[in-house]
């Protein structure tokens, strides 16, 4: 296609199809709902006199795929991006049709002379002497578009799109005040002091047993409700506690080495049967360096914690039983089971105090945090600084490094706190402490401005120059996207815009 048209299509793709989320929203609206009253004949998109065929889709999709391949390089996976490219291309064609239709509704036109000048001015259609070569144009149009007529219709729609884009572009502007605010947004820095009060944990001594028992008596239904919500926490598998002695032998060892290891394990078993203490023998003879010092103690374990053959042997034994030598990938094991725990659910009565302590602690911590935060806020309203109010209550005061605005509102030590950070930039030196209580995660937080570094006029001027084009482009893109989205809904509601995605999108 002509360079100008290529640029227009690539521009549309970049403007309208940049967010994967938007692409999947499109798919949610495509399907049987578009089949009823869909485009007539073979068209995939129909809007007024604008009809886009599958060939238009595949041509643009090929261009989009090649562009993505160039950007991604060797990591490009056509299968992985197939659905994305299908949706991207369909959305781009639909948006282009909406723009072209809008241009026609405004009375914008593309004249024959206008198209003629573009075609005859294209270097691709000139011969060696620089003159327009009709045969080159005809060959290109027939090869890429099937006919000169199809090519000129696509070209007309592209030019209509570009004219509509220019109309919308001209509506966007950035005022000096907006530019200065943007510069300040990126350059201003603040440093804060804050007090963070935990709402789930209590500082100092834990609640007494008496307080926990009183809480349980008063809130037993609530405690039982939490118990019922956590079945996985209180369901225990069958477990055994065992010790072992390992005589190591490699899996690939020859028969002689394997037999020697087995004989050694049998000899150790005989010593145990004669009365030697398992823990002492394991400490002296076991090849398992991880458990030897503890007398081979493996603690309690459930099925699946060890190699399958080891588990099978251990769970087949009763407390006090000694296994025969068991072969695993590590060698031969002698296993002594000391205790068994049957699987089941821990009764509520066994964990009620534990749960009550957890809930009572959270309740007390939340109440204490709220009372303390409210008291600090009152002291600030009375004219005290947060730092002074916190010191009077022996509370820890945290101080940040210099902070800039950022979309996620991240504050080191607190995490994502966009409202808090935004409020910090609104504080003034003559009223540096805020009585507002912020909830950040599981904490209640109050802040005080320590320092507000504002850029000088030269820095602002430099930032304004750097930001002007970016802000203007962002505003133009938002304006265009909003216009297209509103127009799309209107056209769908009226039935004028008809789309049949099933002809082209990948299943």
Secondary structure by P-SEA (a helix, b strand, c coil): ccaaaaaaaaaaaaaccccaaaaaaaaaaccccccccccccccccccccccccaaaaaaaaaaaaaaaaaaaccccccccaaaaaaaaaaaaaaaaaaaaaaaaaacccccaaaaaaaaaaccccccccccccaaaaaaaaaaccccaaaaaaaaaaaaaaaaaaaaaaaaccccaaaaaaaaaaacbbbbbbbbbbbccccccccccaaaaaaaaaacaaaaaaaaaaccccccccbbbbbccccccccccccaaaaaaaaaaaaaaaaaaaacccaaaaaaccccccccccccccccccccccccaaaaaaaaacccccccccccccccbbbbbbccccccccccccccaaaaaaaaaaaaaaaaaaaaaaaaaaaaaaacccaaaaaaaabbbbbbbcccccccccccccccccaaaaaaaaaccccccccccccccccbbbbbbbcbbbbbcaaaaaaaaaacaaaaaaaaaaaaaaaaaaaaaaaaaaaccccccccccccc
